[in-house]
Amino acid sequence: MRKATRRLSQLYESVLAPCGLKLSQHSTLVHIDRAGTPNMSDLAKDMVLDRSALSHNLKPLERDGFIELLPDETDKRGRRVALTPAGKKKLAESKALWNEAQIRFENAYGAAKASKLRTLLAEVYSDELEQSFLDG
């Protein structure tokens, strides 16, 4: 699984390269966009990351002006993550490249197999599998 993950990451990274985002950065922008203005804990859970890894991933996006960290109105200790206008523009640019990568993958691997793979992988990262695994 690790080799397959690395290979796919390399392929997608190469297609995303013209927009200047890494695969993890594109994924982070997509998750933020889908969630609206998520708090850090919810975003980390959604991305299956611990909070320290998420914070590490957010720093370059904040530095480059693609996201901003805002106070959480419901939890004064927490912060929310929002896309900036530049972040929305960069996300649109990267989505076009992402779609190109998806098409290339499906053409090379087969659309039906790619769909089945996505379904199987969604099962692997599900909360149910995690709990079953932890329960032994």
N, C-alpha and C positions, 0 to 999 in steps of 0.2 A: 504494500500500500504506500509506503514511504517513497519508493522509487517512482511509482505512478504519479503520486502527488507532485514530486519534484519535476518530473517530465512535463506534466500539464502546466505547472507554474512557469516553467521556462518558455513554453510555447505561448502562453497568454501574455507573459511579461514582454516577449519580443513584439507582439502586436500592439501592446499598450505603450511601448517605448516612445513613439512620436509625441505623445501628450505629456511626457515627463513624469507620469505617476507610476509607482510600483503597484503590483497586484494587490498588496495589502492596503495601500492607500485608496485605490479604486473601491475596493470592498468596503472600507470604512465609510467613504462618502456615500455609497449606495445605502448602507445600513442607516446612516444618519438621515438621509433623504426619506427613506421609507418610514422611519419612526417619527419624523417631524423635528422635535427638539428634545431628544431623549436625555434622561439623566445618565450619569456615568455607569451606574450599576446595571440599569436596564440594557444599555448599549453593550456593555461587556458580556452580559448573559446572552444577548441576542447573537453576538459574534463568537460565542464560545471562547472567550478570553478571560484571563484574570484582570483585575483592575490595573495592576501595575503594567502589564503588557499593553493594555489599551492606552494608558497614559503615555507610554513610550511611543506608540503608534500615532497618537494625536499631535505630539510636539511638532513634527515637520509640517503637518497640515495647518497648524495654527501659525507657525513661523511664516509659511508661504501665503497666509491670508485666506485660506480656503474654508477654515472653520473658526468659530469663536466660542470660548467657554463663558457661559453666563451663570449668574447666581441662580440657584434653584429656589423658587419662591415658596415651595412647600417644605424644604429642608435646608435651613440656612448653612449647614455644613457641606451640602452637596453642590454640584455644578451640573449644568445642562450643556449639551453640545449642539450648536446650530451651524448650518451652512451659511457662508457669506455669499454675496452676489458673485464674487470671483469663484467661490467653491461650486456654486450652481453651474456656472459657465464651464468650469473644468470638468465637472461631472457629466455634463452634456457631451463635451468633447470625448471624454473617456468612454462613455456609453456607446458612442458610434463605433469606436475601435473594439470595444467588448463584443458588440454584435457581430462585427467582422470576424473576431476570434471564434465566436460560437459557430458561425457558419463554416469557417474553415475546419473546426473540429468535427462538426457533424458530417461534412463532406468527406473527411479523411476516415472517420471512425464508423460512420453510418448513423442516420438520424434516429432510427428505431433503437439501436444499441445505446446511443447517447442519452436518449430519453430514459431508457431502463436504468442506465448507470446513475443518472441524477436521482431517480426514485430510490435506488438501493443506497446511495450515499446519504440521502435524507434520513433513511432509517438508521444508518450508522451513527449520525450525530444527534439523534433524537434523545429527548430527556428520558424516555422509557428505557432505551438501551442502557443509558448511563446508570439509571437506578438499578436495573437488573444486574448489571455488571458489578456495581458496588455492593449489592446484596449478596453476591457470590452465588 
